[in-house]
Amino acid sequence: MSTQAVTKQNALFPSLFDDFFKTWRDWPLDFNGGRSFPAVTVPAVNVSEDKDKYKISMAAPGMKKEDFKIDLDGNVLTISAETEETKDEKNEKFSRQEYNYTSFSRSFNLPETIKKDKIEARYQDGVLKLQLPKKEEAKQDKASVHIAVQ
């Protein structure tokens, strides 16, 4: 028997000792090339500002507008969503049922200059868009000031 055959590890069945010292990101992949456990995902968010309003855009494809829950508690805006999907497949030889549950929650601290009763939300083409209008005093141009460093 050659030395190479003795030291070669089987990629599908790594030793327990080796796995003990790996971080969770390095654990073995499943047979489809993905991780053996689900990944945690939170939708990407873009926040922009113009003179009249703030805009929040959140990429959340595959959802329905009924899946979203948007709450304002004081100055904290929370966007959350929950979806549950069930797939049933029946054949003469087998029956399979799969469940998929997705949820997330994102919170944002809003400035005092927002008109809270005028916030609008729209979900279209997989993107949730919020418009947060500013109060009149926030819209006015503020004089710029130069501050000298001492």
Long-range contacts (C-beta under 8 A, 24 or more apart in sequence): 41-104, 42-104, 42-106, 43-104, 43-106, 45-106, 47-108, 51-134, 51-139, 52-133, 52-134, 52-139, 53-131, 53-132, 53-133, 53-134, 54-110, 54-114, 54-131, 54-132, 54-134, 55-129, 55-130, 55-131, 55-132, 56-108, 56-129, 56-130, 56-132, 57-127, 57-128, 57-129, 57-130, 58-106, 58-127, 58-128, 58-129, 58-130, 59-126, 59-127, 60-123, 60-126, 60-127, 60-128, 61-126, 62-126, 63-123, 63-126, 64-123, 65-123, 68-121, 68-123, 68-128, 70-121, 70-130, 72-110, 72-116, 72-119, 75-109, 75-110, 75-111, 75-112, 75-114, 76-107, 76-108, 76-109, 76-110, 77-107, 77-108, 77-110, 77-119, 77-130, 77-132, 78-105, 78-106, 78-107, 78-108, 79-105, 79-106, 79-107, 79-108, 79-128, 79-130, 80-104, 80-105, 80-106, 111-138, 113-137, 113-138
